[in-house]
Amino acid sequence: MLEIEDVRAGYGRSTVVHGVSVSVPRDGVAAVLGHNGAGKSTLLRAAAGLLVPGSGTVRLDGEDVTRLRPHQRVARGMAYVPQGQQSFPHLTTAENLRLVADGRRGGREAVAEALDLFPALRTLSGRRAGLLSGGHRQQLAIARALVTRPRVLLLDEPTEGIQPSVVAEIEETILTLARSGGLSVLLVEQHLGFALRAAARYWVLEAGRTTLSGTGGPDAERPVREALSV
């Protein structure tokens, strides 16, 4: 579904990602793991089109999208949720969702489906996004991405800095989406237990290079933790 092949990317003259390849399965989850500064977010930004790779290829469902702009990738079925629980803080929860839905075919239905996944947002529909808790802002950020009805969802640290009760809800939603079919997920996450439960495949980055990769599941946690302890 999404293939990142031998991508090098960075900022100005500084290369952060050095020839990384990641393959996201159709209707499944791939996880990119590593410490802060390992290049995980840079890799996602290159996949989303926010950075143009110095070399390498990004393919979406077989199409080379390496040089396409972010909105062109969205039109082809890609959605990106960056770090930081991003939203329009002065708009209400409902207005944030309508802003994405307006002009889209089936937009109203897509909003209803997203709210079914995050029912707490229904009760907060009239509250400004800037007044929501961090966990609910993250739910809103994911819901906004889902309103576009993507085929591939890129999630950058979706559980970072969020209260445990909401983390559990977000984890369950991501697992439900992956299991229901029709959506592939590329997940950058430091919560190893969740990432390895969700992911069919994982890649560990260190200083912008892949140091370990393998099949997800409980048996993967020990080698991943050992790799990250070095």
C-alpha positions in Angstrom: 0.0 0.0 0.0 2.7 2.5 1.1 6.3 1.9 0.2 9.2 4.1 1.3 12.3 3.0 -0.5 15.8 4.0 0.3 14.7 7.5 1.3 17.3 10.2 2.4 15.8 13.3 3.9 16.7 16.2 6.1 16.7 20.0 6.5 19.0 22.2 4.4 22.4 20.6 4.2 21.7 18.3 7.2 20.7 14.8 6.3 18.6 13.2 9.1 17.3 10.0 7.4 19.9 7.9 5.6 18.5 5.5 3.1 15.5 4.1 5.1 13.0 1.7 3.6 9.6 0.9 5.2 6.7 -1.0 3.7 3.2 -0.6 5.1 0.9 -3.6 4.5 -2.5 -3.2 3.0 -5.1 -3.0 5.7 -2.5 -3.3 8.4 0.0 -1.4 10.6 3.7 -0.8 10.3 5.5 0.9 13.2 8.7 3.0 13.2 10.4 3.0 16.6 13.4 4.7 18.1 14.6 7.4 20.5 14.0 11.1 20.1 16.1 12.4 17.3 16.3 9.1 15.5 14.7 10.5 12.4 11.2 9.0 12.8 9.3 12.2 12.4 11.5 13.3 9.5 10.7 10.0 7.7 6.9 10.6 8.2 7.2 14.2 6.9 8.9 12.9 3.8 6.2 10.3 3.4 3.5 13.0 3.8 5.1 15.3 1.3 6.2 18.0 3.8 9.8 17.3 2.9 11.1 16.4 -0.5 13.6 13.5 -0.2 17.1 14.1 -1.4 16.9 10.6 -2.9 14.7 7.6 -2.7 11.0 6.9 -3.6 7.6 7.0 -2.0 4.9 4.9 -3.6 1.2 4.9 -2.7 -0.7 1.9 -4.0 2.0 1.5 -6.7 2.1 5.1 -7.8 5.2 7.2 -7.4 4.2 10.2 -5.3 7.7 11.3 -4.3 7.3 14.7 -5.9 3.7 15.3 -5.2 2.6 18.0 -2.8 0.8 17.1 0.4 -2.7 18.1 -0.8 -2.2 15.9 -3.9 -1.3 13.0 -1.6 -4.4 13.7 0.5 -6.5 13.5 -2.7 -5.0 10.1 -3.4 -5.9 8.8 0.0 -3.2 9.8 2.5 -3.7 11.5 5.8 -1.1 12.7 8.3 -1.5 13.5 12.0 1.6 15.2 13.3 2.8 15.4 16.9 1.3 18.0 19.2 -2.5 17.4 19.1 -2.9 20.0 16.4 -6.2 21.6 15.8 -7.7 25.1 15.2 -7.8 26.2 18.8 -10.4 29.0 18.4 -12.9 26.8 16.6 -15.1 24.4 18.4 -14.8 20.6 18.1 -17.7 20.5 15.6 -16.3 23.4 13.6 -12.9 21.7 13.3 -14.6 18.6 11.9 -16.9 20.6 9.6 -13.9 22.5 8.2 -12.5 19.3 6.9 -15.8 17.8 5.8 -17.2 20.9 3.9 -17.1 20.3 0.1 -16.3 16.6 0.4 -18.7 14.0 -0.9 -20.1 12.2 2.1 -18.5 14.6 4.4 -21.4 14.7 6.9 -21.4 10.9 7.1 -17.6 10.8 7.5 -17.9 13.2 10.5 -20.5 10.9 12.1 -18.3 7.9 11.6 -15.3 9.7 13.2 -17.5 10.7 16.2 -18.6 7.1 16.5 -15.0 6.1 17.0 -14.4 8.9 19.6 -17.8 9.4 21.3 -16.4 11.8 23.9 -16.0 14.3 21.2 -19.8 14.4 20.7 -20.3 15.8 24.2 -17.5 18.3 23.5 -18.8 19.4 20.1 -19.5 23.0 21.3 -16.2 23.5 23.2 -13.3 25.3 21.6 -10.5 22.9 20.7 -8.0 25.0 22.6 -9.9 24.3 25.8 -9.9 20.5 25.4 -7.6 18.3 27.3 -4.5 17.0 25.5 -6.1 13.6 25.0 -9.3 15.0 23.5 -7.3 17.3 21.2 -5.4 14.2 20.0 -8.7 12.4 19.4 -9.9 15.4 17.5 -6.7 15.5 15.4 -7.2 11.8 14.4 -10.9 12.3 13.8 -10.2 15.2 11.5 -7.8 13.0 9.5 -10.3 10.2 9.3 -13.0 12.6 7.9 -10.9 12.6 4.6 -11.6 8.8 4.5 -7.9 7.9 3.9 -6.5 4.7 2.7 -3.2 5.3 4.5 -3.0 7.1 7.9 0.3 8.4 9.1 0.4 8.9 12.9 3.3 10.6 14.7 3.4 9.8 18.4 -0.4 9.7 18.9 -0.1 8.8 22.6 2.6 11.2 23.6 1.9 13.3 26.7 -1.7 12.0 27.1 -3.4 10.8 30.2 -3.5 6.9 30.4 -7.3 6.6 30.2 -7.4 8.4 26.8 -4.3 6.6 25.6 -6.2 3.4 26.0 -9.1 4.7 24.0 -6.8 5.9 21.2 -4.9 2.6 21.1 -8.2 0.7 20.9 -9.4 2.9 18.1 -6.2 2.5 16.0 -6.4 -1.3 16.5 -10.1 -1.3 15.6 -9.4 0.6 12.4 -6.5 -1.6 11.4 -8.6 -4.8 12.0 -11.7 -3.5 10.2 -9.9 -3.4 6.8 -9.8 -0.6 4.3 -7.1 1.4 6.1 -3.3 1.1 6.4 -1.4 2.8 9.2 2.2 4.0 9.5 2.7 4.5 13.2 5.6 6.4 14.9 5.4 5.5 18.6 7.5 5.3 21.7 5.0 3.2 23.6 6.5 -0.1 22.5 3.8 -2.4 23.9 1.1 -0.8 22.0 3.2 -0.3 18.8 4.2 -4.0 18.7 0.7 -5.2 19.5 -0.7 -3.2 16.6 2.1 -3.6 14.0 2.5 -6.5 11.5 6.0 -5.2 10.9 8.3 -2.8 12.7 11.5 -0.9 12.0 13.9 0.6 14.6 15.8 3.7 13.7 19.0 5.0 15.3 20.7 8.2 14.0 18.5 8.0 10.8 19.4 4.4 9.9 17.5 1.2 10.4 19.2 -0.9 13.0 16.5 -3.6 13.5 13.3 -4.7 11.7 11.0 -7.6 12.1 7.5 -9.0 12.7 5.4 -7.4 15.4 3.8 -9.2 18.3 4.8 -9.9 21.9 7.9 -11.8 21.0 9.3 -8.7 19.4 9.4 -6.6 22.5 12.5 -8.1 24.0 14.8 -7.6 21.0 13.4 -4.1 20.4 14.1 -3.1 23.9 17.6 -4.5 23.7 18.2 -2.6 20.5 16.9 0.7 22.0 19.0 0.2 25.2 22.3 0.4 23.3 
